[in-house]
Structure formats: structure tokens, C-alpha cells
Amino acid sequence: MNIKHSIERQESEELSKFQALGLLYHMLVSAIQLSQELGRSTINVAQGIFGGEGWASEVVDRLLATQNWEERMRAAWAAVDNKAREVALRLDYNLFQNYWPNQDFYNSRWVVLHCID
């Protein structure tokens, strides 16, 4: 399966685990929107990608169980460690692509409410 994406800014997914998760979600949503039949195989591919990157199976299950972008952002924020969160917060999103639908993760109240470490 090939899914292409276009960006308006410099690539962020190689710099930020949090942004990489956002991109993966975009790929999953795009594939499922193309065909509901692709849903299961797309999730299998995502599980393989997550597993190949060392994510624990219970974390992968939690990430893939999300139903909307708010849940996805919360699950991804909880899944990454403090260092990855700091990287996500340090990126200049005027220069780097943000794969999330908003920048709520910049809001200190949101961070405190959704930070699990």
C-alpha cells in the first residue's frame, strides 16, 4: 500500500516521535477513508510499524483504539516520553510540519492534564 502525503513545511516526523505518530494516524485515516475494507489490513500494517519501532503491544493497542483526533493526540502524548514531548514543544511549527489538527499540546494546561509520566 502506498500513501503519499504533502507537506507545507519542513519534515518533522524524523525529529519528533510525537509528530511521527501524527503522520502515522494521517496515513491510517487516509487508507480507511479510501476503503473500509482496507481498515483491517491498514491496522495490521500499523501494528507492524509500531512493533518494528519498539512500541509495546499494549501501547500499540491503546493508540489504535482511538476514535477521533483528540483521543489520538492524548494517546500519543501519553505514549511518548518526556524527552519526546520536549522535542515536540521545541519545534518551530512555522518551519516544521505539524501532523496534528491543532497545537493544543502547546497549552500548558493541556500538557498537565494529559502528561502521564
VEXKE-296199 format. One record per residue: residue number from 1; residue in one letter; z, x, y of N, C-alpha, C in turn. Coordinates in nm, 4 decimals. Atoms other than C-alpha are relative to their C-alpha. Example, Ala and Ser with C-alpha at 12.3 -4.5 7.8 and 13.67 -1.06 7.14 Angstrom:
residues 2
<num:1&residu:A&nc3:0.0000&nc1:0.0890&nc2:-0.1190&cac3:0.7800&cac1:1.2300&cac2:-0.4500&cc3:0.0000&cc1:0.0900&cc2:0.1200> $
<num:2&residu:S&nc3:-0.0060&nc1:-0.0820&nc2:-0.1190&cac3:0.7140&cac1:1.3670&cac2:-0.1060&cc3:0.0730&cc1:-0.0770&cc2:0.1090> $
END
This chain:
residues 117
<num:1&residu:M&nc3:0.0000&nc1:0.0842&nc2:-0.1169&cac3:0.0000&cac1:0.0000&cac2:0.0000&cc3:0.0000&cc1:0.0891&cc2:0.1237> $
<num:2&residu:N&nc3:0.0068&nc1:-0.0728&nc2:-0.1258&cac3:-0.0975&cac1:0.1363&cac2:0.3393&cc3:0.0338&cc1:-0.0940&cc2:0.1139> $
<num:3&residu:I&nc3:-0.0351&nc1:0.0775&nc2:-0.1187&cac3:0.0699&cac1:0.0031&cac2:0.6506&cc3:-0.0046&cc1:0.0963&cc2:0.1174> $
<num:4&residu:K&nc3:0.0127&nc1:-0.0844&nc2:-0.1182&cac3:-0.0286&cac1:0.1504&cac2:0.9826&cc3:0.0824&cc1:-0.0603&cc2:0.1125> $
<num:5&residu:H&nc3:-0.0702&nc1:0.0489&nc2:-0.1177&cac3:0.1750&cac1:0.1283&cac2:1.2957&cc3:-0.0456&cc1:0.0816&cc2:0.1198> $
<num:6&residu:S&nc3:0.0359&nc1:-0.0721&nc2:-0.1217&cac3:0.1015&cac1:0.2193&cac2:1.6513&cc3:0.1250&cc1:0.0102&cc2:0.0869> $
<num:7&residu:I&nc3:-0.1158&nc1:-0.0222&nc2:-0.0865&cac3:0.3489&cac1:0.3570&cac2:1.8984&cc3:-0.0476&cc1:0.0242&cc2:0.1417> $
<num:8&residu:E&nc3:0.0308&nc1:-0.0178&nc2:-0.1412&cac3:0.3595&cac1:0.3735&cac2:2.2734&cc3:0.0576&cc1:0.1298&cc2:0.0542> $
<num:9&residu:R&nc3:-0.0704&nc1:-0.1197&nc2:-0.0458&cac3:0.5812&cac1:0.6808&cac2:2.2986&cc3:-0.0012&cc1:0.1040&cc2:-0.1108> $
<num:10&residu:Q&nc3:-0.0090&nc1:-0.1022&nc2:0.1028&cac3:0.6604&cac1:0.9969&cac2:2.1050&cc3:0.0751&cc1:-0.0532&cc2:-0.1217> $
<num:11&residu:E&nc3:-0.0605&nc1:0.0438&nc2:0.1252&cac3:0.7631&cac1:0.9536&cac2:1.7430&cc3:0.1490&cc1:0.0315&cc2:-0.0028> $
<num:12&residu:S&nc3:-0.1451&nc1:-0.0194&nc2:0.0058&cac3:1.1389&cac1:0.9080&cac2:1.6923&cc3:0.0525&cc1:0.0005&cc2:-0.1431> $
<num:13&residu:E&nc3:-0.0530&nc1:0.0190&nc2:0.1351&cac3:1.1657&cac1:0.8407&cac2:1.3189&cc3:0.0357&cc1:0.1298&cc2:-0.0700> $
<num:14&residu:E&nc3:-0.0356&nc1:-0.1275&nc2:0.0616&cac3:1.1742&cac1:1.2085&cac2:1.2239&cc3:0.1246&cc1:0.0613&cc2:0.0644> $
<num:15&residu:L&nc3:-0.1159&nc1:-0.0524&nc2:-0.0722&cac3:1.4508&cac1:1.2752&cac2:1.4777&cc3:0.1262&cc1:-0.0818&cc2:-0.0252> $
<num:16&residu:S&nc3:-0.1133&nc1:0.0920&nc2:0.0064&cac3:1.6740&cac1:0.9753&cac2:1.4108&cc3:-0.0037&cc1:-0.0823&cc2:-0.1284> $
<num:17&residu:K&nc3:-0.0094&nc1:0.0827&nc2:0.1207&cac3:1.7841&cac1:0.8210&cac2:1.0790&cc3:0.0034&cc1:-0.1483&cc2:0.0367> $
<num:18&residu:F&nc3:-0.0104&nc1:0.1385&nc2:-0.0444&cac3:1.8651&cac1:0.5034&cac2:1.2691&cc3:-0.1388&cc1:-0.0541&cc2:0.0362> $
<num:19&residu:Q&nc3:0.1350&nc1:0.0418&nc2:-0.0349&cac3:1.5120&cac1:0.4862&cac2:1.4123&cc3:-0.0891&cc1:-0.0049&cc2:-0.1242> $
<num:20&residu:A&nc3:0.0779&nc1:0.0022&nc2:0.1243&cac3:1.3661&cac1:0.5702&cac2:1.0693&cc3:0.0245&cc1:-0.1304&cc2:-0.0758> $
<num:21&residu:L&nc3:-0.0296&nc1:0.1282&nc2:0.0636&cac3:1.5441&cac1:0.2640&cac2:0.9300&cc3:-0.0702&cc1:-0.1148&cc2:0.0732> $
<num:22&residu:G&nc3:0.0711&nc1:0.1020&nc2:-0.0776&cac3:1.3991&cac1:0.0546&cac2:1.2130&cc3:-0.1480&cc1:-0.0032&cc2:-0.0355> $
<num:23&residu:L&nc3:0.1413&nc1:-0.0068&nc2:0.0380&cac3:1.0491&cac1:0.1752&cac2:1.1243&cc3:-0.0201&cc1:-0.0567&cc2:-0.1405> $
<num:24&residu:L&nc3:0.0118&nc1:0.0521&nc2:0.1357&cac3:1.1050&cac1:0.1002&cac2:0.7562&cc3:0.0091&cc1:-0.1526&cc2:-0.0001> $
<num:25&residu:Y&nc3:-0.0083&nc1:0.1461&nc2:-0.0108&cac3:1.2127&cac1:-0.2525&cac2:0.8456&cc3:-0.1306&cc1:-0.0584&cc2:0.0537> $
<num:26&residu:H&nc3:0.1275&nc1:0.0489&nc2:-0.0539&cac3:0.8955&cac1:-0.2960&cac2:1.0541&cc3:-0.1065&cc1:-0.0010&cc2:-0.1092> $
<num:27&residu:M&nc3:0.0978&nc1:-0.0067&nc2:0.1078&cac3:0.6880&cac1:-0.1862&cac2:0.7570&cc3:0.0229&cc1:-0.1123&cc2:-0.1012> $
<num:28&residu:L&nc3:-0.0323&nc1:0.1065&nc2:0.0951&cac3:0.8693&cac1:-0.4289&cac2:0.5244&cc3:-0.0407&cc1:-0.1368&cc2:0.0544> $
<num:29&residu:V&nc3:0.0314&nc1:0.1293&nc2:-0.0617&cac3:0.8350&cac1:-0.7218&cac2:0.7644&cc3:-0.1513&cc1:-0.0192&cc2:0.0081> $
<num:30&residu:S&nc3:0.1461&nc1:0.0092&nc2:-0.0095&cac3:0.4644&cac1:-0.6449&cac2:0.8201&cc3:-0.0631&cc1:-0.0317&cc2:-0.1348> $
<num:31&residu:A&nc3:0.0557&nc1:0.0228&nc2:0.1338&cac3:0.3914&cac1:-0.6320&cac2:0.4468&cc3:0.0294&cc1:-0.1418&cc2:-0.0474> $
<num:32&residu:I&nc3:-0.0372&nc1:0.1350&nc2:0.0447&cac3:0.5786&cac1:-0.9556&cac2:0.3782&cc3:-0.0756&cc1:-0.1055&cc2:0.0797> $
<num:33&residu:Q&nc3:0.0764&nc1:0.0949&nc2:-0.0807&cac3:0.4010&cac1:-1.1287&cac2:0.6670&cc3:-0.1451&cc1:-0.0083&cc2:-0.0478> $
<num:34&residu:L&nc3:0.1365&nc1:0.0016&nc2:0.0535&cac3:0.0665&cac1:-1.0283&cac2:0.5131&cc3:-0.0090&cc1:-0.0915&cc2:-0.1207> $
<num:35&residu:S&nc3:0.0009&nc1:0.0805&nc2:0.1214&cac3:0.1578&cac1:-1.1918&cac2:0.1855&cc3:0.1404&cc1:-0.0076&cc2:-0.0576> $
<num:36&residu:Q&nc3:-0.1308&nc1:0.0169&nc2:0.0622&cac3:0.4751&cac1:-1.3371&cac2:0.0433&cc3:0.0026&cc1:0.0640&cc2:-0.1385> $
<num:37&residu:E&nc3:0.0085&nc1:-0.0614&nc2:0.1319&cac3:0.3543&cac1:-1.2070&cac2:-0.2922&cc3:0.0278&cc1:0.1501&cc2:0.0053> $
<num:38&residu:L&nc3:-0.0282&nc1:-0.1425&nc2:-0.0155&cac3:0.3845&cac1:-0.8538&cac2:-0.1571&cc3:0.1495&cc1:0.0265&cc2:0.0167> $
<num:39&residu:G&nc3:-0.1425&nc1:-0.0145&nc2:-0.0281&cac3:0.7527&cac1:-0.9163&cac2:-0.0838&cc3:0.0750&cc1:0.0793&cc2:-0.1049> $
<num:40&residu:R&nc3:-0.0744&nc1:-0.0676&nc2:0.1075&cac3:0.8902&cac1:-0.8075&cac2:-0.4222&cc3:-0.0442&cc1:0.1449&cc2:-0.0154> $
<num:41&residu:S&nc3:0.0472&nc1:-0.1381&nc2:0.0162&cac3:0.6680&cac1:-0.5003&cac2:-0.4546&cc3:0.0359&cc1:0.0837&cc2:0.1222> $
<num:42&residu:T&nc3:-0.0379&nc1:-0.0721&nc2:-0.1216&cac3:0.7410&cac1:-0.4063&cac2:-0.0939&cc3:0.1464&cc1:0.0403&cc2:-0.0063> $
<num:43&residu:I&nc3:-0.1421&nc1:-0.0325&nc2:0.0135&cac3:1.1135&cac1:-0.4234&cac2:-0.1613&cc3:0.0197&cc1:0.1107&cc2:-0.1026> $
<num:44&residu:N&nc3:-0.0080&nc1:-0.1080&nc2:0.0992&cac3:1.0636&cac1:-0.2079&cac2:-0.4724&cc3:-0.0384&cc1:0.1342&cc2:0.0612> $
<num:45&residu:V&nc3:0.0416&nc1:-0.1228&nc2:-0.0684&cac3:0.8782&cac1:0.0489&cac2:-0.2612&cc3:0.1111&cc1:0.0470&cc2:0.0930> $
<num:46&residu:A&nc3:-0.1085&nc1:-0.0353&nc2:-0.0923&cac3:1.1569&cac1:0.0382&cac2:-0.0008&cc3:0.1185&cc1:0.0580&cc2:-0.0758> $
<num:47&residu:Q&nc3:-0.1105&nc1:-0.0534&nc2:0.0806&cac3:1.4203&cac1:0.0899&cac2:-0.2707&cc3:-0.0299&cc1:0.1426&cc2:-0.0435> $
<num:48&residu:G&nc3:0.0391&nc1:-0.1357&nc2:0.0383&cac3:1.2271&cac1:0.3949&cac2:-0.3889&cc3:0.0095&cc1:0.0971&cc2:0.1157> $
<num:49&residu:I&nc3:-0.0084&nc1:-0.0858&nc2:-0.1187&cac3:1.2029&cac1:0.5345&cac2:-0.0362&cc3:0.1455&cc1:0.0294&cc2:0.0324> $
<num:50&residu:F&nc3:-0.1424&nc1:-0.0187&nc2:-0.0280&cac3:1.5733&cac1:0.4779&cac2:0.0288&cc3:0.0643&cc1:0.0928&cc2:-0.1030> $
<num:51&residu:G&nc3:-0.0583&nc1:-0.0803&nc2:0.1064&cac3:1.6699&cac1:0.6228&cac2:-0.3080&cc3:-0.0436&cc1:0.1451&cc2:0.0087> $
<num:52&residu:G&nc3:0.0519&nc1:-0.1359&nc2:-0.0147&cac3:1.4481&cac1:0.9257&cac2:-0.2526&cc3:0.0633&cc1:0.0760&cc2:0.1151> $
<num:53&residu:E&nc3:-0.0653&nc1:-0.0634&nc2:-0.1143&cac3:1.6291&cac1:0.9911&cac2:0.0737&cc3:0.1510&cc1:0.0103&cc2:-0.0191> $
<num:54&residu:G&nc3:-0.1408&nc1:-0.0196&nc2:0.0321&cac3:1.9681&cac1:0.9840&cac2:-0.0961&cc3:0.0937&cc1:-0.1133&cc2:0.0358> $
<num:55&residu:W&nc3:-0.0859&nc1:0.1131&nc2:-0.0319&cac3:2.0961&cac1:0.6409&cac2:0.0097&cc3:0.0587&cc1:-0.0553&cc2:-0.1288> $
<num:56&residu:A&nc3:-0.0667&nc1:0.0606&nc2:0.1149&cac3:2.3486&cac1:0.4909&cac2:-0.2328&cc3:-0.0583&cc1:-0.1393&cc2:-0.0251> $
<num:57&residu:S&nc3:0.0626&nc1:0.1282&nc2:0.0341&cac3:2.2229&cac1:0.1815&cac2:-0.4169&cc3:0.0685&cc1:-0.1189&cc2:0.0680> $
<num:58&residu:E&nc3:-0.0671&nc1:0.1126&nc2:-0.0671&cac3:2.4922&cac1:-0.0444&cac2:-0.2652&cc3:-0.0371&cc1:-0.0068&cc2:0.1481> $
<num:59&residu:V&nc3:0.0450&nc1:-0.0019&nc2:-0.1397&cac3:2.3840&cac1:0.0653&cac2:0.0854&cc3:-0.1416&cc1:-0.0548&cc2:0.0081> $
<num:60&residu:V&nc3:0.1381&nc1:0.0497&nc2:0.0038&cac3:2.0191&cac1:0.0016&cac2:-0.0024&cc3:0.0000&cc1:-0.1517&cc2:-0.0174> $
<num:61&residu:D&nc3:-0.0082&nc1:0.1453&nc2:0.0217&cac3:2.1090&cac1:-0.3440&cac2:-0.1341&cc3:0.0438&cc1:-0.0721&cc2:0.1271> $
<num:62&residu:R&nc3:-0.0485&nc1:0.0612&nc2:-0.1245&cac3:2.3004&cac1:-0.4211&cac2:0.1879&cc3:-0.1099&cc1:0.0001&cc2:0.1062> $
<num:63&residu:L&nc3:0.1070&nc1:-0.0092&nc2:-0.0994&cac3:2.0108&cac1:-0.3003&cac2:0.4053&cc3:-0.1122&cc1:-0.0996&cc2:-0.0299> $
<num:64&residu:L&nc3:0.1110&nc1:0.0879&nc2:0.0365&cac3:1.7548&cac1:-0.5034&cac2:0.2121&cc3:0.0392&cc1:-0.1476&cc2:-0.0054> $
<num:65&residu:A&nc3:-0.0456&nc1:0.1393&nc2:0.0038&cac3:1.9675&cac1:-0.8207&cac2:0.2063&cc3:-0.0003&cc1:-0.0652&cc2:0.1376> $
<num:66&residu:T&nc3:-0.0050&nc1:0.0553&nc2:-0.1353&cac3:1.9463&cac1:-0.8653&cac2:0.5832&cc3:-0.1127&cc1:-0.1003&cc2:0.0223> $
<num:67&residu:Q&nc3:0.0949&nc1:0.1095&nc2:-0.0210&cac3:1.7646&cac1:-1.1722&cac2:0.7127&cc3:-0.0663&cc1:0.0001&cc2:0.1370> $
<num:68&residu:N&nc3:0.0574&nc1:0.0013&nc2:-0.1347&cac3:1.6985&cac1:-1.1020&cac2:1.0809&cc3:0.0252&cc1:0.1359&cc2:0.0666> $
<num:69&residu:W&nc3:-0.0084&nc1:-0.1312&nc2:-0.0646&cac3:1.6764&cac1:-0.8165&cac2:1.3310&cc3:0.1421&cc1:0.0366&cc2:0.0414> $
<num:70&residu:E&nc3:-0.1388&nc1:-0.0310&nc2:-0.0363&cac3:2.0374&cac1:-0.8459&cac2:1.4477&cc3:0.0762&cc1:0.0517&cc2:-0.1222> $
<num:71&residu:E&nc3:-0.0657&nc1:-0.0460&nc2:0.1232&cac3:2.1635&cac1:-0.8167&cac2:1.0887&cc3:-0.0522&cc1:0.1375&cc2:-0.0418> $
<num:72&residu:R&nc3:0.0596&nc1:-0.1294&nc2:0.0376&cac3:1.9236&cac1:-0.5283&cac2:1.0243&cc3:0.0567&cc1:0.1122&cc2:0.0849> $
<num:73&residu:M&nc3:-0.0525&nc1:-0.1035&nc2:-0.0891&cac3:2.0431&cac1:-0.3389&cac2:1.3280&cc3:0.1453&cc1:0.0311&cc2:-0.0336> $
<num:74&residu:R&nc3:-0.1412&nc1:-0.0222&nc2:0.0359&cac3:2.4091&cac1:-0.3882&cac2:1.2350&cc3:0.0116&cc1:0.0763&cc2:-0.1314> $
<num:75&residu:A&nc3:-0.0061&nc1:-0.0666&nc2:0.1308&cac3:2.3477&cac1:-0.2847&cac2:0.8727&cc3:-0.0442&cc1:0.1453&cc2:0.0104> $
<num:76&residu:A&nc3:0.0483&nc1:-0.1372&nc2:-0.0157&cac3:2.1510&cac1:0.0241&cac2:0.9751&cc3:0.1016&cc1:0.0846&cc2:0.0758> $
<num:77&residu:W&nc3:-0.1001&nc1:-0.0735&nc2:-0.0787&cac3:2.4118&cac1:0.1253&cac2:1.2339&cc3:0.1196&cc1:0.0359&cc2:-0.0883> $
<num:78&residu:A&nc3:-0.1122&nc1:-0.0251&nc2:0.0905&cac3:2.6829&cac1:0.0930&cac2:0.9694&cc3:-0.0371&cc1:0.1016&cc2:-0.1076> $
<num:79&residu:A&nc3:0.0435&nc1:-0.0882&nc2:0.1091&cac3:2.4768&cac1:0.2853&cac2:0.7135&cc3:-0.0075&cc1:0.1470&cc2:0.0415> $
<num:80&residu:V&nc3:0.0134&nc1:-0.1395&nc2:-0.0440&cac3:2.4202&cac1:0.5961&cac2:0.9247&cc3:0.1358&cc1:0.0536&cc2:0.0431> $
<num:81&residu:D&nc3:-0.1272&nc1:-0.0621&nc2:-0.0373&cac3:2.6962&cac1:0.8432&cac2:1.0033&cc3:0.0093&cc1:0.0202&cc2:0.1513> $
<num:82&residu:N&nc3:-0.0221&nc1:-0.0200&nc2:-0.1438&cac3:2.8424&cac1:0.9321&cac2:1.3437&cc3:-0.1024&cc1:0.0931&cc2:0.0623> $
<num:83&residu:K&nc3:0.0991&nc1:-0.0942&nc2:-0.0529&cac3:2.6044&cac1:1.2260&cac2:1.3876&cc3:-0.1337&cc1:-0.0706&cc2:0.0239> $
<num:84&residu:A&nc3:0.1254&nc1:0.0735&nc2:-0.0142&cac3:2.3032&cac1:0.9991&cac2:1.3313&cc3:0.0075&cc1:-0.1002&cc2:0.1149> $
<num:85&residu:R&nc3:-0.0170&nc1:0.0925&nc2:-0.1132&cac3:2.4438&cac1:0.7454&cac2:1.5778&cc3:-0.0119&cc1:0.0755&cc2:0.1322> $
<num:86&residu:E&nc3:0.0071&nc1:-0.0807&nc2:-0.1223&cac3:2.4873&cac1:1.0191&cac2:1.8385&cc3:-0.1439&cc1:0.0385&cc2:0.0313> $
<num:87&residu:V&nc3:0.1408&nc1:-0.0345&nc2:-0.0210&cac3:2.1263&cac1:1.1296&cac2:1.7887&cc3:-0.0743&cc1:-0.1206&cc2:0.0559> $
<num:88&residu:A&nc3:0.0672&nc1:0.1218&nc2:-0.0472&cac3:2.0066&cac1:0.7705&cac2:1.8324&cc3:0.0346&cc1:-0.0294&cc2:0.1456> $
<num:89&residu:L&nc3:-0.0433&nc1:0.0269&nc2:-0.1374&cac3:2.2075&cac1:0.7393&cac2:2.1528&cc3:-0.0495&cc1:0.1054&cc2:0.0984> $
<num:90&residu:R&nc3:0.0463&nc1:-0.1072&nc2:-0.0886&cac3:2.0837&cac1:1.0722&cac2:2.2917&cc3:-0.1501&cc1:-0.0054&cc2:0.0286> $
<num:91&residu:L&nc3:0.1448&nc1:0.0048&nc2:-0.0214&cac3:1.7132&cac1:0.9965&cac2:2.2559&cc3:-0.0323&cc1:-0.0741&cc2:0.1293> $
<num:92&residu:D&nc3:0.0480&nc1:0.0644&nc2:-0.1221&cac3:1.5369&cac1:0.9090&cac2:2.5787&cc3:-0.1113&cc1:-0.0964&cc2:-0.0406> $
<num:93&residu:Y&nc3:0.0965&nc1:0.0982&nc2:0.0470&cac3:1.3573&cac1:0.5856&cac2:2.4930&cc3:-0.1093&cc1:-0.0307&cc2:0.1016> $
<num:94&residu:N&nc3:0.1173&nc1:0.0007&nc2:-0.0876&cac3:1.1327&cac1:0.6224&cac2:2.7942&cc3:-0.1054&cc1:0.0942&cc2:-0.0563> $
<num:95&residu:L&nc3:0.0897&nc1:-0.0970&nc2:0.0617&cac3:0.9828&cac1:0.9127&cac2:2.5969&cc3:-0.0229&cc1:-0.0271&cc2:-0.1487> $
<num:96&residu:F&nc3:0.0063&nc1:0.0166&nc2:0.1453&cac3:1.0580&cac1:0.8229&cac2:2.2326&cc3:-0.0054&cc1:-0.1473&cc2:-0.0378> $
<num:97&residu:Q&nc3:0.0169&nc1:0.1361&nc2:0.0497&cac3:0.9662&cac1:0.5135&cac2:2.0364&cc3:0.1327&cc1:-0.0568&cc2:-0.0504> $
<num:98&residu:N&nc3:-0.1141&nc1:0.0738&nc2:0.0518&cac3:1.2438&cac1:0.2612&cac2:1.9754&cc3:-0.0549&cc1:-0.1025&cc2:-0.0985> $
<num:99&residu:Y&nc3:0.0497&nc1:0.0916&nc2:0.1027&cac3:1.1773&cac1:0.0779&cac2:1.6478&cc3:0.0841&cc1:-0.1260&cc2:-0.0141> $
<num:100&residu:W&nc3:-0.0833&nc1:0.1199&nc2:0.0014&cac3:1.4400&cac1:-0.1858&cac2:1.7184&cc3:-0.0470&cc1:-0.0940&cc2:0.1098> $
<num:101&residu:P&nc3:0.0516&nc1:0.0951&nc2:-0.0981&cac3:1.3633&cac1:-0.5055&cac2:1.9122&cc3:0.0716&cc1:0.0067&cc2:0.1357> $
<num:102&residu:N&nc3:-0.0719&nc1:-0.0157&nc2:-0.1260&cac3:1.6183&cac1:-0.4142&cac2:2.1786&cc3:0.0817&cc1:0.1292&cc2:-0.0071> $
<num:103&residu:Q&nc3:-0.0839&nc1:-0.1196&nc2:-0.0021&cac3:1.8619&cac1:-0.1406&cac2:2.2748&cc3:0.1477&cc1:-0.0382&cc2:0.0048> $
<num:104&residu:D&nc3:-0.1404&nc1:0.0415&nc2:0.0053&cac3:2.1885&cac1:-0.3240&cac2:2.2026&cc3:0.0906&cc1:0.1139&cc2:-0.0445> $
<num:105&residu:F&nc3:-0.0818&nc1:-0.1110&nc2:0.0489&cac3:2.3080&cac1:-0.0088&cac2:2.0283&cc3:0.0452&cc1:0.0926&cc2:0.1118> $
<num:106&residu:Y&nc3:-0.0449&nc1:-0.0755&nc2:-0.1170&cac3:2.3418&cac1:0.1444&cac2:2.3765&cc3:0.1230&cc1:-0.0631&cc2:0.0662> $
<num:107&residu:N&nc3:-0.1125&nc1:0.0729&nc2:-0.0590&cac3:2.6032&cac1:-0.1155&cac2:2.4708&cc3:0.1282&cc1:0.0445&cc2:-0.0698> $
<num:108&residu:S&nc3:-0.1218&nc1:-0.0543&nc2:0.0607&cac3:2.9472&cac1:0.0393&cac2:2.4160&cc3:0.0802&cc1:-0.1079&cc2:-0.0738> $
<num:109&residu:R&nc3:-0.0708&nc1:0.1087&nc2:0.0692&cac3:3.0967&cac1:-0.2999&cac2:2.3209&cc3:-0.0648&cc1:-0.0261&cc2:-0.1356> $
<num:110&residu:W&nc3:0.0711&nc1:0.0208&nc2:0.1262&cac3:2.8280&cac1:-0.3499&cac2:2.0541&cc3:0.0327&cc1:0.1130&cc2:-0.0972> $
<num:111&residu:V&nc3:-0.0278&nc1:-0.1166&nc2:0.0848&cac3:2.8886&cac1:0.0032&cac2:1.9201&cc3:0.1400&cc1:-0.0116&cc2:-0.0600> $
<num:112&residu:V&nc3:-0.1366&nc1:0.0121&nc2:0.0496&cac3:3.2635&cac1:-0.0547&cac2:1.8898&cc3:0.0098&cc1:-0.1112&cc2:-0.1047> $
<num:113&residu:L&nc3:-0.0045&nc1:0.1128&nc2:0.0925&cac3:3.2124&cac1:-0.3901&cac2:1.7153&cc3:-0.0696&cc1:0.0285&cc2:-0.1324> $
<num:114&residu:H&nc3:0.0837&nc1:-0.0186&nc2:0.1175&cac3:2.9585&cac1:-0.2544&cac2:1.4668&cc3:0.0116&cc1:0.1398&cc2:-0.0616> $
<num:115&residu:C&nc3:-0.0180&nc1:-0.1343&nc2:0.0535&cac3:3.0742&cac1:0.1008&cac2:1.4017&cc3:0.1026&cc1:-0.0060&cc2:-0.1134> $
<num:116&residu:I&nc3:-0.0829&nc1:0.0154&nc2:0.1192&cac3:3.2220&cac1:0.1258&cac2:1.0509&cc3:0.0762&cc1:0.1285&cc2:-0.0352> $
<num:117&residu:D&nc3:-0.0660&nc1:-0.1269&nc2:0.0416&cac3:3.3275&cac1:0.4946&cac2:1.0245&cc3:0.1479&cc1:0.0011&cc2:0.0237> $
END
